[in-house]
Amino acid sequence: MGAGAEPRAAAVLAAWRALLGEARVVTDAAALARYAASTSSYSTLPLAVVHPHSTEEVAAVVRAAAGGGVPLYPISTGRNWGYGDACALADGHAIVDLSGMNRILEVDATLAYVVVEPGVTQQQLSRYLIEHELPLWMDCTGAGPDTSLMGNILERGFGHSPYGNRFQNVASMRVVLADGEVVDTGFGHFPGAANARVYQYGVGPYVDGLFTQSNLGIVTSLGLWLMPKTAALNHFLCSVPQHADIAPVIEALRPLRMDGTLRSILHIGNDLRVLSGGTTYPRALAGDVVPLPEALRTQMRAAAGIGAWMVSGALYGSADQVAVARRALRRALRGTPASLRFLDERKLDAAAWVARLLKSTAVGKRLASQVLLGRSLFEMNRGIPNGRFLAGAYWRRRGGLPPDFPANANPALDGCGMLWVSPVLPMRGTDLLRVHALAAPIFHAHGFDLFVTFSMINERALGGVLTVAYDKEDPDEVARARSCYKQVFETMVGAGYIPYRVGLQSMADLDNGDDSYWRMVGRIKAALDPEGLIAPGRYGARGAAPKPPP
């Protein structure tokens, strides 16, 4: 802090304590260290953590900070794995932790929507719908039960179901601006509006998108559409034997995604992505050689009964609709190398019975593992979150999976190393293979296994997630992970595959200094937040984020 900054910061802290009480303005070193923990090894230490419990308190926190020289960094629950976790962009920011704002404010079962605050977790809403016997399913992600719905939505994340393009299902937000003013978007700012939650755009300029991936305000509630429960649900898995075989499979599936036959978000994972969901790096078998030796990789793939790629998706609707979709999927894939299997709960129950009979045999173990995966997928399809899919974050962790995994899984506090590069690409087999071909030699040169998932996030685009999983206890491996990430990130941008979402370490790289788009964003930031109070540097708006250490 510069001259005069410390007394001003002290005055801000005093004002917050008067407003919220001592217990909700945290400055002790141990608590701050928890917020500094990060899967990315890009850690920043906050000045303080404040815990408002209402929109009014958020507005008061913002007003008290004005002129005090203490930047605010809002988080929902701080589980932004692989992109920054709970860390701010730089040391000395005050974390505004909104996890205590965890009320489900409104539920309409007829029109299938809810209104939630930032601290409402995936598990909380899922349990609410089940306990109240509502005929609704929420969309969920694989980030774990304790992650915030709103945090992921405001990062424009995606899930699994037909409602998986999550931001498209938001209707009206409540936002606190940098001067403490509270704004309702859409029709929400009209007194007594009956239509605020059923039509996203309102009248006039549509501004909701300005508050996603930005630092223009603090969102304190939003309306979210839910999916009506369907009579039938099938899951399908396609095993693709060889790497290059995935291209014709993409070409076969794209028309079904575009014409609405496939409504859910399909996930296409390579063998390592699937394997990392059930085990950690086999150090003893590999002799601690990295990346995973090819012969061992082939052996593990065969033992798991998977191909070079696995495609996973779900079919929703009436029994007749699902049957028609199954037939269309079979026809589309008939001329490809993909092996297609459908799962329903009856098949899972039968497979579980066989697995119990075979007990400890190799076949029994493999079948039991497949049943567990199948049940997890069915839960996800119905909006019941499962921490199982966080296992990939632990791939290089020396201690392996925690004994109680997936309960209470927290990759940041568990010492996992993970960096994500998330390019968006046209839904073409050639583009998928090109992105993989660009990334694979970089990962290999730096000694890392390339986990990759491509998801059909809409009818025309694939959202990729390329994971650099590394051992945080090995300084050399940490340095190589940073170098690998940087080279992959720059390669993807240079090839035209721009990421849909970035981590803290890449915020400053978004603006090359000569981009009219970012200049426009800067002008909006200057108008709404002239002091640069809220998360300066986040997604390129008003001030560059500090560069990560080399």
Buried (B, 14 or more C-beta within 10 A) or exposed (E): EEEEEEEBBEBBBEBBBEBBEEEBBBBEEEEBEBBBBBBBBBBBBBBBBBBBBEBEBBBBBBBBBBEBBBBBBBBBBBBBBBBBBBBBBBBBBBBBBBBBBBBBBEBBBEEBBBBBBBBBBBBBBBBBBBEEEBEBBBBBBBBBBBBBBBBBBBBBBBBBBBBBBBBEBBBBBBBBBBBBEBBBBBBBBEEEBEEBBBEBBBEEEEBBEBBBBBBBBBBBBBBBBBBEBBEBBBBBBBBBBEBEBBBBBBBBBBEBBBEEBBBBBBBBBBBBBBBBBBBBBBBEEBEEEBBBBEEBBEEBBEEBEBBBBBBBBBBBBEEEBBBBBBEBBEEBBEEBBBEBEBBBEEBBEEBBEEBEEBEEEEEBBBBBBBBBBBBBBBBBBBBBBBBBBBBBBBBBBEEBBBEEBBEEBBBBBBBBBBBBBBBBBEBBBEBBBBBBEBBBEBBBEBBBBBBBBBBBBBBEBBBBBBBBBBBBEBEEBBBBBBBBBBBBBBBBBEBEBEBBBBBBBBBBBBBEEEEEEBEEBBEBBEEBBEBBBBBBBBBBBBBBBBEBEE
